[in-house]
């Protein structure tokens, strides 16, 4: 029950990785609580993936489990209504003059709530990666 998505950007792995990790707040959609939320990623193993709200409160979605610039980043993922965590792995693969981004989101087989959530996350990742792709293709 793993979600697998792949896109290509016309940028080097270094730029593609940088935009995904350090510029995540510029392209990630508003988040679980509305448009006043910015996604943040602490760029180290053990760092947090979290939403920062306009009032200063934060919701930690997960922790970085792999941080290997410009090859891969991985993190745990838990939505506010979940008791269990899932795992997201993103690989950046050189592809001619650009980079192929391969995303895998696994762990949906742990319980019925996650199996149901997988349906919306499948389309959700397409939307999120589309926003990333636009930002990465415009990056210098």
C-alpha positions in Angstrom: 0.0 0.0 0.0 2.9 2.3 -0.8 2.2 5.5 -2.7 4.8 6.0 -5.5 5.1 9.3 -7.4 7.8 10.5 -9.9 8.2 13.9 -11.5 11.0 15.5 -13.4 12.4 19.1 -13.0 14.8 20.8 -15.4 17.3 21.6 -12.7 20.4 20.0 -11.2 20.0 17.6 -8.2 21.6 20.3 -6.0 19.0 22.9 -6.9 16.1 20.3 -6.9 17.2 19.1 -3.4 17.6 22.7 -2.1 14.2 23.8 -3.3 12.5 20.7 -1.8 14.2 20.9 1.6 15.3 24.5 2.4 12.6 26.3 0.4 9.7 24.0 1.3 7.8 26.8 2.9 7.6 28.7 -0.4 5.9 25.9 -2.3 4.1 23.6 0.1 0.3 24.3 0.3 -1.2 25.9 3.4 -1.4 22.8 5.5 -3.9 21.1 7.7 -5.1 24.2 9.5 -5.4 26.8 6.7 -3.5 29.2 4.6 -1.7 31.0 7.5 0.6 27.9 7.9 4.1 27.5 6.6 5.8 24.1 6.3 9.3 23.9 7.7 12.0 21.3 7.5 15.0 21.2 9.8 17.8 19.9 7.5 19.4 17.2 9.5 18.7 13.7 10.7 16.5 14.1 13.7 15.3 17.5 12.5 11.6 18.3 12.5 9.1 18.5 9.6 6.5 20.8 11.0 3.8 23.4 10.3 4.3 26.8 11.8 1.1 28.8 12.3 0.8 32.6 12.1 0.2 32.7 15.9 3.6 31.0 16.5 2.2 27.6 17.4 3.7 24.5 15.7 2.5 21.1 14.7 5.2 18.5 14.3 4.3 16.1 11.4 7.5 14.0 11.6 11.2 13.7 12.1 13.9 13.6 9.4 15.3 10.0 9.2 17.6 10.5 6.2 19.3 13.7 5.0 21.8 13.1 2.2 22.2 16.1 0.0 21.6 16.1 -3.0 20.5 12.4 -3.1 17.8 11.8 -0.6 15.6 13.0 2.3 13.2 10.9 4.3 11.0 11.7 7.2 8.2 10.2 9.3 4.7 11.5 8.7 1.7 11.6 11.1 -1.5 13.5 10.4 -3.2 15.1 13.5 -5.9 12.4 13.5 -3.5 9.5 13.3 -2.1 7.4 16.1 0.6 5.8 14.0 3.3 7.2 11.8 4.1 6.5 8.1 7.3 7.1 6.2 8.1 9.4 3.3 11.3 8.9 1.2 12.2 11.3 -1.6 15.1 10.5 -3.9 16.7 13.0 -6.4 18.1 11.1 -9.4 20.2 12.8 -12.2 18.2 12.6 -15.4 20.0 14.1 -18.4 20.0 17.9 -17.9 17.5 17.7 -15.1 16.5 15.6 -12.0 13.9 12.9 -11.5 12.2 13.1 -8.1 11.0 9.8 -6.8 8.7 9.9 -3.8 7.5 6.9 -1.8 5.0 7.2 1.1 4.7 3.9 3.0 3.1 2.5 6.1 -0.6 2.8 5.2 -1.1 -0.9 5.8 -0.8 -0.5 9.6 -4.5 0.0 10.3 -7.9 0.7 8.7 -7.7 4.5 9.3 -4.4 4.7 7.4 -5.7 2.5 4.6 -8.6 4.9 4.1 -6.3 7.9 4.3 -4.1 6.5 1.5 -6.8 7.3 -1.0 -6.6 11.1 -0.4 -2.9 11.1 0.0 -2.4 9.5 -3.4 -4.0 12.5 -5.1 -2.6 14.9 -2.5 1.0 14.1 -3.3 0.3 14.8 -7.0 -0.9 18.3 -6.0 2.0 18.9 -3.7 4.6 17.7 -6.2 3.0 19.8 -8.9 3.5 22.9 -6.7 7.1 21.8 -6.0 7.8 21.2 -9.7 6.7 24.7 -10.6 8.9 26.3 -7.9 11.9 24.1 -8.8 11.6 24.7 -12.5 11.7 28.5 -11.8 14.6 28.3 -9.4 18.1 29.5 -10.2 
